Amino acid sequence: MKNYKLEWHALQPAIARFQHVSLDNLVTYLDSFSAVQTRLYYGLDLLLKTRAQVPIMIIKSPATALYFTLLQRILSSLTEHTKDKSPILYGGRYEINEEIVHWYPVKTIQDNFSSSGGVYQAAWIEHNHLFGSVRFHQSKISLSPGLVHRANGGVLILSIRTLLEQPLIWFRLKKMLIHKKYEWYSHDEHAPLPLDIPSMPMQLRLLLLGERDMIEALQNLDSEVSSISLYSEFEDKIEIFNDMSLINWRRWVQNVVEGLPCPMLDHTFWPVLIHEGTRWTGDQRSLPLDLDWISTQVQEAILYSDGQIISGENLQQAMNARIWREGCLAENILNDIIKEQVHIDTKGAVIGQINALSIIEYPGHPRAFGEPLRISCVVHSGDGELNDVERKVALGGNIHSKGLMIIQSWLMSVLQLDQPMPFSASLVFEQSYTEVDGDSASLAALCALISALSLQPINQKIAVTGSLDQFGHVQSVGGINEKIEGFFHICNKRTLTGNQGVIIPSTNIRHLALHKDVIHAVRNEKFYIWAVSSVDEAIFLLTGVAWKDAESHSLLRLIQTRIAKFTMQDTRHRVGPMRWLSCLK
C-alpha cells in the first residue's frame, strides 16, 4: 500500500525557518509601501505625473478609514519628493459688493478660496461638504469653500460608494475635471442660486477607492470612466519567496502597528501571527497585507497584554476568545450531529455512503466553518441516467451540477462502454435543506457511486473532499482547514479511535494551517490526513480494494461484472415481449 499519509509538520507553515529574520533597520512608510505594493506605488506616482486631460485613478481596495489614511500619507510623501520646492498657490478669492460677486486670482494663502495643493480624503461626503455652499444670513451673502477648493492643485481621495449613492455628485465632479473649471450650482434643482457667481480655475487629481463590485457599478453608471482612468489594485497578500520578502512583510506590519496606540511586539508574537495569516490567505507561502486584518489582530491582542509588550501568548488568547465568542452557530450544528439529529457515521463501513467535507457561510456571520455532509448513492437497472436529486428539486447550483456531469463523463470513459450505461443511479446530499453549490464534493460523490456499483463498502471513519476533472485527477478546493477541522471536531467529541481521518487533494497541502489540536492529534497518530492526486488513490483508501489490478479482483472488474449482469437482465427483458409477439402471428 502506498503511503499517502501526511506528517504533522506538513499541516502548518514552516515557521521555524523564519525565526532568524530580524528587523534591525526599519524603513519609512513610503519605502515599505513601494516594496510590497510595487504596482500600486507605480500607479500613484504616474497619477501625480500624468498630463492626461482627466487625471483620475481607480483603485480596487477596501474603502475603510485605514486605507484612506494610508493612501493620503503615501501620496503626500510622493508629492514632497516630486513637486517643485517653490510654493505654488491655486484658486483665488471671492468678494461680494452690493450683491455682486467678483473673483480674483490668488495672491496669498489667506485668500478665502486659495490652496497650496496637498492631499485630502473623505470616505463619505455630502454635496455642500464637497463643493462648498452659498449662505444667506440677515440679508448677507457668504461663500464657503468645499473640499475641492482645499484640494485645488493637489489630490482628492473619495470612496466610489459615496458617488454611487449620489450620482449627480459624480457627473458634476467629472465635468469639473474635464473643463478644469469650478462653477457654482445649487444642489437643489428647485431653488436656483439668487445671483450669478463667477467660476474659478480648478486643477485637481482624483483618486477613487472601492471593491470590485463598486467599480463595476460605477462603470455601469458611466461607461466612459474606465477609458479615461488609470487603474491599479491594493494587493491583499504577499508571496513569501525568501527572507527578504518576509522582512518586507514584517516591516509592513510594523509600520501599521506604529500608526496605532500599541505596545511593542515581542519576538514570540510573529510565529503566531504568521500561522494565523496563512489561514487568512489560505496559503502557507503568502501572508496578508490587509490593513484591517492586521489592525484587528493587534488591537485584540492588546487586551490580553500587560500594556508594555504584546507576546504570542497574548495573540493566541485573543484568537481563542474570538473563536469561542463567534462559535455559537458552529457549536449548535456540532451538537445536532452528536445528538444524532443529523446523521453522520464515524465508524463502520457502508455501501454507497460517504462523508463529504463542506464549508458553511451564513449571511451576517463573520466566520466560515466546516461541516461533514453525508452523500448516499443507490444503483439499479435503468437507462443510464445519473439522477442528481439536488438539481431536480432546485437545490443544486450550476457548479454543483457541472461536477456531477464530470463524474458521469469520467465513468463512461473508464468503463469504455459501446452503449449507454445499463443502470441508473441516484445521488443525494442527505439532510441538506438549502442550496448546495460548488464542486468540492465531486470526488466524494464519485466514490459513493463506485461503491454502490461495485457493492464494496466505504470506510465511514474517513471523510473526503476534492474536485475532479474528466481524467480523474483530484483538484484543489477552498476552505480546506475549516473542512478538516469540522470533521475532526466530531471525531474528537465522539472519542478519537486512531482510525479516523480525512482525504484531501495533494495540491491543497500548501494551504494547510490547522489548529494546534488537529496537529497534536496527527502527531500522536490519533487522527490522519491523506493527500491524493487521483480517484484511484482515494477509492483504495476508502474501500481497501484497488481500482484496477490485473492479478486480483479490483473495483473496475467488479463493476464490469455487475454491468454485464445488468445487460443480461435488460436483454431478457427485451427478448421476452418479442417472443410473445411472435406467438401472436
C-alpha positions in Angstrom: 0.0 0.0 0.0 1.4 3.4 -1.0 1.6 5.8 1.9 -0.4 9.0 1.3 -0.4 10.0 4.9 0.8 13.5 5.8 3.2 14.1 8.6 2.3 16.6 11.3 4.8 19.2 10.2 3.2 19.5 6.8 0.0 20.7 8.4 1.2 24.2 9.2 3.6 26.8 7.7 7.3 26.1 8.2 7.6 29.0 10.7 11.0 27.8 12.2 12.9 28.7 9.0 12.0 32.4 9.5 13.0 32.7 13.2 16.4 34.1 12.4 14.9 37.0 10.4 15.2 40.3 12.3 14.3 44.0 11.7 17.5 45.7 12.6 16.9 48.6 10.2 13.3 49.9 10.0 12.3 51.7 6.8 10.0 54.6 6.1 6.3 54.1 5.3 7.0 55.0 1.7 9.8 52.5 1.3 7.8 49.8 2.9 4.8 50.6 0.6 6.9 50.6 -2.5 8.4 47.2 -1.6 5.1 45.3 -1.0 2.7 47.3 -3.3 5.0 47.9 -6.3 2.3 48.1 -8.9 0.2 50.5 -6.9 3.2 52.6 -6.0 4.0 53.0 -9.7 0.4 53.9 -10.4 0.2 56.6 -7.7 3.4 58.1 -9.0 2.0 58.1 -12.5 -1.2 59.8 -11.3 0.9 62.7 -9.9 2.9 63.0 -13.1 0.3 62.3 -15.8 -0.7 65.0 -18.2 -3.9 63.3 -19.1 -6.9 65.7 -19.7 -8.8 64.0 -16.9 -6.4 62.9 -14.1 -8.5 60.1 -12.5 -7.3 56.9 -10.9 -9.4 54.0 -9.7 -8.0 51.6 -7.1 -9.6 48.3 -6.2 -9.3 48.4 -2.5 -11.3 48.3 0.7 -12.7 51.7 1.4 -12.1 51.9 5.1 -10.5 54.6 7.2 -7.1 52.8 7.4 -6.8 52.7 3.6 -7.8 56.3 3.1 -5.3 57.4 5.7 -2.5 55.2 4.3 -3.0 56.5 0.7 -3.1 60.1 1.9 0.2 59.6 3.7 1.8 57.9 0.6 0.6 60.5 -1.8 1.7 63.3 0.5 5.2 61.7 0.7 5.3 61.3 -3.1 4.2 64.8 -3.6 7.0 66.1 -1.4 9.5 64.1 -3.4 8.3 65.1 -6.9 7.0 68.7 -6.7 9.0 71.9 -7.2 10.1 73.2 -3.8 8.9 76.7 -4.7 5.3 77.2 -3.4 2.5 77.4 -5.9 -0.9 78.8 -5.0 -4.1 77.8 -6.6 -7.7 79.2 -6.5 -8.3 82.8 -5.5 -10.7 84.9 -3.5 -14.3 86.0 -3.8 -15.6 89.4 -2.8 -19.2 90.4 -2.6 -20.1 94.1 -3.2 -23.7 95.2 -3.4 -24.9 91.7 -4.1 -22.4 91.3 -7.0 -19.8 88.6 -6.6 -16.3 89.1 -8.0 -13.5 86.6 -8.3 -9.8 87.5 -8.3 -6.7 85.3 -8.9 -5.0 84.1 -5.8 -2.3 86.3 -4.2 -1.7 84.9 -0.7 -2.7 81.8 1.2 -5.0 84.0 3.2 -7.4 84.4 0.3 -10.6 82.8 1.1 -10.5 80.2 -1.7 -6.8 79.7 -2.0 -4.9 76.4 -1.8 -1.4 75.2 -1.9 -2.4 71.8 -3.1 -2.0 68.8 -0.8 -3.8 65.5 -0.4 -7.3 65.4 1.1 -9.6 62.4 1.7 -13.2 61.6 2.6 -14.8 58.2 3.0 -18.3 59.8 2.8 -19.2 63.2 1.6 -22.3 65.4 1.1 -22.8 68.0 -1.6 -22.1 71.1 0.4 -19.0 69.5 2.0 -17.5 68.7 -1.3 -18.5 71.6 -3.5 -18.9 74.4 -0.9 -22.1 76.4 -0.3 -23.8 79.8 -0.7 -25.2 81.0 2.6 -27.7 83.8 3.4 -27.9 85.3 6.8 -29.5 88.6 7.7 -29.6 89.7 4.1 -25.9 89.0 3.7 -24.4 86.5 1.3 -21.3 84.5 2.1 -19.5 81.7 0.2 -18.0 78.7 1.9 -15.3 76.7 0.2 -15.6 72.9 -0.1 -13.2 70.0 -0.2 -12.5 70.5 -3.9 -11.3 74.1 -3.2 -9.0 73.0 -0.4 -7.6 70.2 -2.7 -7.2 72.5 -5.7 -3.8 71.9 -7.1 -3.5 68.6 -5.2 -5.2 65.2 -4.9 -8.6 64.3 -3.7 -9.4 60.7 -2.4 -13.0 59.7 -2.4 -15.0 56.4 -2.0 -16.7 55.0 -5.0 -19.7 54.1 -2.8 -20.4 57.7 -1.9 -20.5 58.6 -5.7 -22.9 55.7 -6.4 -25.2 56.8 -3.7 -25.2 60.4 -5.1 -24.7 60.1 -8.9 -25.1 63.8 -9.6 -22.0 64.5 -7.5 -20.0 62.2 -9.8 -21.2 63.8 -13.0 -20.5 67.3 -11.7 -17.1 66.3 -10.4 -16.3 64.7 -13.7 -17.4 67.8 -15.6 -15.2 70.0 -13.4 -12.1 67.7 -14.0 -12.7 67.8 -17.8 -13.1 71.6 -18.1 -10.7 72.4 -15.3 -13.2 74.9 -14.0 -15.3 75.2 -10.9 -18.8 76.5 -11.5 -21.3 77.3 -8.8 -24.6 75.4 -8.8 -27.4 75.0 -6.4 -27.6 71.4 -5.1 -31.4 71.9 -5.1 -32.7 72.0 -8.6 -36.0 73.6 -7.4 -34.1 76.5 -5.7 -31.5 78.0 -8.1 -28.9 80.5 -6.9 -30.2 84.0 -6.4 -27.3 85.6 -8.2 -24.5 84.8 -10.6 -21.2 83.7 -9.2 -18.1 83.7 -11.4 -16.4 80.4 -12.0 -12.8 79.8 -11.0 -9.9 77.6 -12.4 -9.7 74.1 -10.9 -6.7 71.8 -11.2 -7.3 68.6 -9.4 -6.3 64.9 -9.4 -8.9 62.4 -8.3 -8.4 59.0 -6.6 -11.3 56.7 -6.2 -11.4 53.7 -3.9 -13.8 50.7 -3.9 -14.1 47.0 -4.1 -14.6 45.2 -7.5 -18.4 45.3 -7.3 -18.4 49.0 -6.6 -16.1 49.6 -9.6 -18.4 47.6 -11.8 -21.4 49.6 -10.6 -19.5 52.9 -11.4 -18.8 51.6 -14.9 -22.4 50.8 -15.4 -23.3 54.3 -14.2 -20.8 55.9 -16.5 -19.4 53.6 -19.3 -16.7 56.2 -20.1 -15.0 56.1 -16.7 -12.8 53.0 -17.4 -11.4 54.5 -20.6 -10.3 57.8 -19.0 -8.9 56.4 -15.7 -5.7 54.8 -14.6 -6.3 51.6 -12.7 -4.5 49.6 -10.0 -5.2 47.3 -7.1 -4.3 47.2 -3.5 -2.7 43.7 -3.1 -4.1 42.0 0.0 -1.3 39.4 0.3 2.4 39.0 -0.4 4.2 35.8 -1.6 6.9 34.7 0.7 9.7 33.6 -1.6 12.8 34.3 0.6 14.0 36.1 3.7 13.7 39.5 2.0 10.0 39.0 1.2 9.4 38.1 4.9 11.3 41.1 6.0 9.2 43.4 3.8 6.1 41.9 5.2 7.3 42.3 8.8 8.2 45.9 8.1 4.7 46.5 6.6 3.1 45.1 9.8 5.4 47.1 12.0 4.5 50.3 10.1 0.8 49.5 10.5 1.3 48.9 14.2 3.2 52.2 14.6 0.1 54.0 13.4 -1.9 52.5 16.3 -1.6 53.3 20.0 0.2 50.0 20.6 2.9 48.4 22.8 6.0 46.8 21.3 5.7 43.4 19.6 7.6 40.6 21.3 9.6 38.1 19.1 7.1 35.4 20.1 4.3 37.4 18.5 5.4 36.8 14.9 5.1 33.0 14.7 1.5 33.1 15.9 0.7 35.9 13.5 2.3 34.1 10.6 0.2 30.9 11.4 -3.0 32.9 11.6 -2.0 34.9 8.5 -1.6 31.8 6.4 -5.1 30.7 7.5 -6.4 34.0 6.3 -4.6 33.9 2.9 -5.2 30.1 2.6 -1.6 29.5 1.5 1.5 28.6 3.5 3.6 30.7 1.1 1.8 34.0 1.4 0.9 36.4 4.2 -1.8 39.1 4.5 -1.2 42.8 3.7 -4.8 43.7 4.6 -4.7 46.7 7.0 -7.9 46.0 8.7 -7.0 42.3 9.4 -3.5 43.3 10.8 -5.1 46.1 12.9 -7.7 43.7 14.3 -5.2 41.1 15.4 -3.0 43.6 17.2 -5.8 45.6 18.8 -7.4 42.4 20.2 -4.1 41.1 21.5 -3.5 44.4 23.4 -6.5 43.5 25.6 -4.6 40.4 26.9 -1.2 42.1 27.3 0.4 43.9 30.2 0.5 47.2 28.3 4.2 47.1 27.8 4.7 44.3 25.2 2.5 42.0 23.1 3.5 38.4 23.1 2.5 35.4 21.0 0.5 34.1 24.0 -1.5 37.3 24.1 -2.4 36.9 20.4 -3.3 33.3 20.9 -5.5 34.2 23.8 -7.3 36.8 21.6 -7.8 34.3 18.8 -9.2 31.6 21.1 -11.5 34.1 22.7 -12.7 35.2 19.2 -13.4 31.6 18.1 -15.4 31.0 21.3 -17.3 34.3 21.0 -18.3 33.6 17.4 -18.7 29.9 17.8 -22.3 29.5 18.9 -23.7 28.6 15.5 -20.9 26.0 14.8 -21.4 24.5 18.3 -25.1 24.1 17.7 -24.5 22.3 14.4 -21.9 20.0 16.1 -24.4 19.3 18.9 -27.1 18.3 16.4 -24.6 15.7 14.9 -23.6 14.4 18.3 -27.3 14.1 19.4 -27.9 12.2 16.1 -30.4 14.8 14.8 -28.1 15.0 11.8 -26.8 11.6 10.8 -23.0 11.4 10.3 -21.4 8.0 10.7 -17.8 7.9 12.1 -17.5 4.1 12.4 -18.1 1.0 10.4 -18.5 0.7 6.6 -21.5 1.2 4.4 -22.1 0.6 0.7 -22.9 3.7 -1.3 -22.5 6.2 1.6 -19.7 8.6 2.2 -18.8 11.6 4.4 -18.0 14.7 2.3 -16.4 17.8 3.7 -18.3 21.0 3.2 -17.9 24.6 4.3 -20.8 26.8 5.5 -21.0 30.6 5.3 -24.1 32.1 6.9 -25.1 35.7 5.9 -24.0 38.1 8.6 -21.8 35.6 10.4 -18.1 36.6 10.4 -16.7 33.1 10.2 -17.0 30.2 7.8 -16.8 26.8 9.4 -16.7 23.2 8.2 -19.4 20.6 8.5 -19.4 17.0 7.2 -22.2 16.2 4.7 -23.4 12.7 4.1 -23.8 11.6 0.5 -25.6 8.5 -0.4 -26.0 6.7 -3.8 -28.2 3.8 -4.9 -27.9 2.0 -8.2 -30.5 -0.1 -10.1 -31.2 -1.3 -13.6 -32.1 1.5 -15.8 -31.5 3.7 -18.8 -28.1 5.1 -17.8 -29.3 8.3 -16.1 -27.4 9.7 -13.2 -30.1 11.4 -11.1 -28.9 14.4 -9.2 -31.7 14.9 -6.7 -30.4 18.3 -5.5 -30.6 19.6 -9.1 -34.0 18.1 -9.7 -35.5 19.8 -6.7 -33.7 23.1 -7.5 -31.3 22.8 -4.5 -28.2 22.3 -6.6 -26.2 25.2 -8.1 -24.6 25.3 -11.5 -21.1 24.5 -10.4 -22.5 21.5 -8.4 -24.3 20.2 -11.5 -21.1 20.7 -13.5 -19.2 18.5 -11.0 -21.7 15.7 -11.3 -21.7 15.9 -15.1 -17.9 15.4 -15.0 -18.4 12.3 -12.8 -20.6 10.8 -15.4 -18.2 11.7 -18.2 -15.2 10.1 -16.3 -17.2 6.9 -15.6 -18.3 6.5 -19.2 -14.7 6.9 -20.3 -13.1 4.4 -18.0 -15.8 1.8 -18.4 -15.4 2.1 -22.2 -19.0 1.2 -22.9 -20.2 0.9 -26.5 -23.7 1.6 -25.5 -25.5 3.8 -22.8 -25.0 2.6 -19.3 -27.4 -0.2 -18.5 -28.0 1.1 -14.9 -29.3 4.3 -13.3 -28.0 5.9 -10.1 -29.4 8.4 -7.7 -27.2 10.7 -5.7 -28.5 12.6 -2.6 -26.9 15.0 -0.2 -28.7 13.8 2.9 -30.3 16.2 5.3 -29.4 19.1 3.2 -32.2 21.7 3.1 -30.6 24.7 1.5 -28.9 25.2 -1.9 -25.8 23.1 -2.5 -23.2 24.5 -4.8 -19.5 24.1 -5.6 -17.7 21.1 -7.0 -15.6 20.2 -3.9 -17.9 17.2 -3.2 -17.5 15.7 -6.7 -14.7 13.3 -5.5 -16.8 12.1 -2.6 -19.9 11.7 -4.9 -17.9 9.6 -7.4 -16.5 7.3 -4.6 -20.1 6.8 -3.4 -21.2 5.9 -6.9 -18.2 3.5 -7.4 -19.1 1.8 -4.0 -22.8 1.4 -5.0 -21.8 -0.1 -8.4 -19.1 -2.5 -7.0 -21.1 -3.3 -3.8 -17.9 -2.6 -1.8 -18.5 -0.7 1.5 -16.8 2.7 2.2 -15.0 3.3 5.5 -17.1 5.8 7.4 -14.2 6.8 9.6 -12.8 8.7 6.7 -14.2 11.9 5.2 -13.3 13.2 1.7 -13.0 16.5 -0.2 -11.8 17.3 -3.7 -13.0 18.3 -7.1 -12.4 16.3 -10.3 -11.5 16.8 -13.9 -12.6 14.4 -16.7 -9.4 12.4 -16.4 -9.9 11.5 -12.8 -7.3 14.0 -11.4 -8.2 15.4 -8.0 -8.1 19.2 -7.8 -7.8 21.8 -5.1 -10.8 23.0 -3.1 -11.3 26.1 -0.9 -11.7 26.3 2.9 -9.5 23.2 3.4 -8.6 24.0 7.0 -12.2 24.6 8.1 -13.3 21.4 6.4 -10.7 19.2 8.1 -11.4 20.8 11.5 -15.2 20.3 11.1 -14.8 16.5 10.8 -12.1 16.4 13.4 -14.4 18.1 16.0 -17.0 15.4 15.5 -14.5 12.6 15.9 -12.9 14.3 18.9 -16.3 14.8 20.5 -17.1 11.1 20.0 -13.6 10.0 21.0 -10.7 9.6 18.7 -10.0 6.0 17.9 -6.8 6.3 15.9 -8.5 5.2 12.7 -10.2 8.4 11.7 -9.1 11.0 9.2 -9.7 12.9 6.0 -8.7 12.6 2.4 -7.7 15.9 0.7 -6.2 16.8 -2.7 -2.4 16.7 -2.7 -2.4 20.2 -4.3 -4.1 21.5 -1.1 -1.1 20.6 1.1 0.3 24.1 0.7 -2.9 25.6 2.1 -2.8 23.8 5.4 -2.5 25.8 8.6 -4.5 23.7 11.0 -5.5 24.3 14.6 -2.9 23.0 17.1 -5.4 20.4 18.4 -5.6 18.7 15.0 -1.8 18.9 14.6 -1.4 17.4 18.1 -3.8 14.5 17.2 -2.0 13.8 13.9 1.4 13.9 15.7 0.1 11.3 18.2 -1.4 9.2 15.4 -4.9 9.7 16.7 -6.1 11.3 13.5 -4.8 11.1 9.9 -4.8 13.2 6.8 -4.1 11.6 3.5 -3.3 13.6 0.3 -4.2 12.1 -3.0 -3.9 13.1 -6.6 -6.3 10.7 -8.4 -9.6 8.9 -8.0 -7.7 5.6 -7.9 -5.8 6.6 -4.8 -8.8 7.9 -2.9 -11.1 4.9 -3.6 -8.3 2.5 -2.4 -8.0 4.3 0.9 -11.8 4.2 1.3 -12.5 0.6 0.4 -9.2 -1.2 0.7 -9.7 -2.5 -2.8 -7.7 -1.3 -5.8 -9.4 0.4 -8.7 -7.6 -1.6 -11.3 -5.5 -4.7 -10.7 -4.6 -7.2 -13.4 -3.7 -10.0 -11.0 -6.6 -9.9 -8.4 -10.1 -8.7 -8.1 -10.5 -4.9 -8.5 -13.3 -2.4 -8.3 -13.3 -2.0 -12.0 -13.6 -5.7 -12.6 -16.5 -5.9 -10.0 -18.3 -3.0 -11.8 -17.8 -4.6 -15.2 -19.2 -7.9 -13.9 -22.2 -6.2 -12.5 -22.8 -4.2 -15.7 -22.7 -7.5 -17.6 -25.5 -8.8 -15.3 -27.5 -5.6 -15.9 -27.1 -6.1 -19.6 -28.2 -9.7 -19.5 -31.3 -8.7 -17.5 -32.0 -6.0 -20.0 -31.7 -8.5 -22.9 -34.1 -10.9 -21.3 -36.5 -8.1 -20.6 -36.4 -7.1 -24.3 -36.5 -10.7 -25.7 -39.5 -11.8 -23.6 -42.0 -9.5 -25.2 -40.6 -10.1 -28.7 -41.2 -13.9 -28.3 -44.8 -13.2 -27.0 -45.4 -11.0 -30.1 -44.1 -13.8 -32.4 -46.6 -16.2 -30.9 -49.4 -13.9 -31.9 -48.6 -14.1 -35.6 
